[in-house]
Amino acid sequence: MKLLLKMAILLGVLGAGAYFAYAPVMAYWKSRNRVYFRTAEVERGDIISVVNSSGTIQPVLRVDVGSFVSGPIKELYADFNQQVAEGEVLAKIDPRLYEAAVDRETASLKTRKAEVARVEALLEQATKEEKRALELRARHKDFISDTELDQIVANRKSLKAQLEVAEAAVDQAQAGLENAELNLEYTDIRSPVAGRVIDRKIDRGQTLAAQFQTPQLFVVAPNMEEEMHVFASVDEADIGLIRRAQQRDALVEFTVDAYPDDLFTGTIAEIRFNPTTVQNVVTYPVVVTAPNPELKLLPGMTANISFQIEKRSDVLKVPNAALRFYPERDQVREQDRKLLEGGGDDETNDAIDSRSAAEDADAKRRRNRRHVWIAEGELLRAVEIETGISDSQFSELVAGELKEGQQLVTGVSPTPL
């Protein structure tokens, strides 16, 4: 009996202790497992939407300087990076063969001219003989027979034809001389434009063979200090944005690895209509023109480009991290939990694939309608908003009940922040 009494007293004490300890223990456990929310502030300021790409820097114009004639390089007057003037001699091919050809053609022309003089003299003599024969025939027809007269006339006509042949031979010899003189002139390799030598492909003593293909000797780029081009490949999905930026003369900013602290600027000069397709990815060439007064931009450099598509000034900006945040169901107040049903997107891939073009366009227009979350006590409240343009950190607030300085939830943390 005493044992049962003691057991009852013990159980009563334990039950009372458990009763009075339950609330503190549960409070401690709840505090220990509480979720803390990371937040970011709604700000006011400027926002710029950009499209990023990479490209290669090249001169506006690259002029390949070649050789029309063959032969060994006798002299070399230009080198890498040298500034040259239009018409300046860059190299010289050994001219001896071409000088000999000029001498030969000159002698041939003299011979042809001498032949013309000889035939002219004979023709003059034959013309006079024909004139005398006709005068004698006019006095008396028996003085000159018909056969003799025919021979005299035929001789004069033959010499006239020979004179025309000799004069044509003179023209041919003159053309041959001009051709030889041009070939001799071509032994001086001249720059067709004023610019900077960015490549030299020959050395002194090297032999050129220009019979089948014009050899490339130099590459000259004019006006590199004034302007350079950046050739970028832009995805087809962004070309519409790039065209709108071009119409507004929007600024283009880019950097190069050689000068990571320098920011270069330019404008869109051209969007070319020749697409490139690699593994079903279609890109279009976009040409950006940029000044280069300090000659920091060199051919072949890689540029990291940002095309400024749109700019908004003095607008409310929502942190992009708040747009990406998606809470758990038990973290949200009861009336907003329906927004979480279906994982935020109740359309299957098959449904998306079966949408019409009009439905797809409408869905893309509605994708800027989003929800952000505000902490109210231990639960979250959803706020529907509509966003506009975005940059790397913020999106423009177009519509929604948010104010400057308001805190939006961007994540969760097990410990207080």
Long-range contacts (C-beta under 8 A, 24 or more apart in sequence): 34-378, 35-331, 35-412, 35-413, 35-414, 36-412, 36-413, 36-414, 36-415, 36-416, 36-417, 37-375, 37-380, 37-409, 37-411, 37-412, 37-413, 38-409, 38-410, 38-411, 38-412, 38-413, 38-417, 39-375, 39-407, 39-408, 39-409, 39-410, 40-319, 40-321, 40-322, 40-407, 40-408, 40-410, 41-319, 41-405, 41-406, 41-407, 41-408, 42-316, 42-317, 42-318, 42-319, 42-397, 42-402, 42-403, 42-404, 42-405, 42-406, 42-407, 42-408, 43-316, 43-317, 43-394, 43-404, 44-314, 44-315, 44-316, 44-317, 44-404, 45-314, 45-315, 45-317, 46-311, 46-312, 46-313, 46-314, 46-315, 47-311, 47-312, 47-315, 47-317, 47-389, 47-390, 47-391, 47-394, 47-395, 47-396, 48-308, 48-310, 48-311, 48-312, 48-389, 48-391, 49-308, 49-309, 49-310, 49-311, 49-389, 49-390, 49-391, 50-306, 50-307, 50-308, 50-309, 50-391, 51-234, 51-238, 51-241, 51-242, 51-245, 51-306, 51-307, 51-309, 52-304, 52-305, 52-306, 52-307, 53-232, 53-233, 53-234, 53-235, 53-238, 53-286, 53-305, 53-307, 54-232, 54-233, 54-302, 54-303, 54-304, 54-305, 55-230, 55-231, 55-232, 55-233, 55-254, 55-286, 55-288, 55-302, 55-303, 55-305, 56-230, 56-231, 56-300, 56-301, 56-302, 56-303, 57-228, 57-229, 57-230, 57-231, 57-256, 57-297, 57-298, 57-299, 57-300, 57-301, 57-302, 57-303, 58-228, 58-229, 58-230, 58-231, 58-299, 58-300, 59-198, 59-221, 59-222, 59-224, 59-228, 59-229, 59-299, 60-221, 60-222, 60-223, 60-227, 60-228, 60-229, 60-289, 61-193, 61-195, 61-221, 61-222, 61-223, 62-198, 62-219, 62-220, 62-221, 63-191, 63-192, 63-193, 63-195, 63-219, 63-220, 63-221, 63-222, 64-216, 64-218, 64-219, 65-90, 65-189, 65-191, 65-192, 65-216, 65-217, 65-218, 65-219, 65-220, 66-210, 66-214, 66-215, 66-216, 66-217, 67-93, 67-186, 67-189, 67-208, 67-210, 67-214, 67-215, 67-217, 68-183, 68-186, 68-210, 68-214, 69-93, 69-98, 69-183, 69-186, 69-187, 69-208, 69-210, 70-207, 70-208, 70-209, 70-210, 70-211, 71-95, 71-97, 71-98, 71-187, 71-207, 71-208, 72-205, 72-206, 72-207, 72-208, 73-202, 73-203, 73-204, 73-205, 73-206, 73-207, 73-208, 74-204, 75-204, 76-202, 76-203, 76-204, 78-191, 78-197, 78-200, 78-218, 79-197, 79-200, 80-197, 80-198, 80-199, 80-200, 81-196, 81-197, 81-198, 82-196, 82-197, 83-195, 83-196, 83-197, 84-191, 84-194, 84-195, 84-196, 84-197, 84-220, 85-191, 85-194, 86-191, 86-192, 86-193, 86-194, 87-190, 87-191, 88-190, 88-191, 89-188, 89-189, 89-190, 90-189, 90-190, 90-191, 90-197, 90-217, 90-218, 91-189, 91-202, 91-217, 91-218, 92-187, 92-188, 92-189, 93-186, 93-187, 93-189, 93-208, 94-187, 95-184, 95-187, 98-180, 98-183, 98-184, 98-186, 98-187, 99-184, 101-180, 101-183, 101-184, 102-177, 102-180, 102-181, 102-184, 104-180, 105-173, 105-176, 105-177, 105-179, 105-180, 106-177, 108-173, 108-176, 108-177, 109-170, 109-173, 109-174, 109-176, 109-177, 111-173, 112-166, 112-169, 112-170, 112-172, 112-173, 113-170, 115-166, 115-169, 116-163, 116-166, 116-167, 116-169, 116-170, 118-166, 119-159, 119-162, 119-163, 119-166, 120-163, 122-159, 122-162, 123-156, 123-159, 123-160, 123-162, 123-163, 126-152, 126-155, 126-156, 126-159, 127-156, 129-155, 129-156, 130-156, 189-217, 189-218, 191-218, 191-220, 192-220, 193-220, 193-222, 194-222, 195-220, 195-221, 195-222, 195-223, 195-224, 196-220, 196-221, 196-222, 196-224, 198-224, 198-299, 221-299, 224-292, 224-295, 225-292, 225-293, 225-295, 226-291, 226-292, 226-293, 227-289, 227-290, 227-291, 227-292, 228-289, 228-290, 228-291, 228-292, 228-297, 229-269, 229-287, 229-288, 229-289, 229-290, 230-254, 230-266, 230-287, 230-288, 230-289, 230-290, 230-303, 230-305, 231-285, 231-286, 231-287, 231-288, 232-285, 232-286, 232-287, 232-288, 232-303, 232-305, 233-276, 233-283, 233-284, 233-285, 233-286, 234-283, 234-284, 234-285, 234-286, 234-307, 235-281, 235-282, 235-283, 236-275, 236-282, 236-283, 236-284, 239-271, 239-284, 241-307, 241-309, 242-268, 242-271, 242-286, 242-307, 242-309, 243-271, 244-309, 244-310, 245-307, 245-308, 245-309, 246-271, 250-307, 250-308, 250-309, 251-308, 252-288, 252-290, 252-305, 252-306, 252-307, 252-308, 253-305, 253-306, 253-308, 254-288, 254-290, 254-303, 254-304, 254-305, 254-306, 255-303, 255-304, 256-296, 256-297, 256-301, 256-302, 256-303, 256-304, 257-301, 257-302, 258-296, 258-298, 258-301, 259-296, 262-296, 264-290, 264-296, 264-297, 264-303, 265-290, 266-290, 266-291, 268-307, 309-389, 310-389, 312-388, 312-389, 312-396, 315-388, 315-396, 315-397, 316-396, 316-397, 316-402, 316-404, 317-394, 317-395, 317-396, 317-397, 318-372, 318-385, 318-387, 318-394, 318-395, 318-396, 318-397, 318-402, 318-408, 319-393, 319-394, 319-408, 319-410, 320-390, 320-392, 320-393, 320-394, 320-395, 321-410, 321-411, 322-372, 322-373, 322-408, 322-409, 322-410, 323-370, 323-372, 323-387, 323-395, 324-410, 325-372, 325-373, 325-409, 325-410, 325-411, 327-373, 327-380, 327-409, 327-412, 331-379, 331-380, 331-412, 332-373, 332-379, 332-380, 332-381, 332-382, 333-376, 333-379, 333-380, 333-381, 336-380, 336-381, 336-382, 339-371, 339-382, 368-398, 372-400, 372-402, 372-408, 372-409, 373-408, 373-409, 374-406, 374-407, 374-408, 374-409, 375-407, 375-409, 380-409
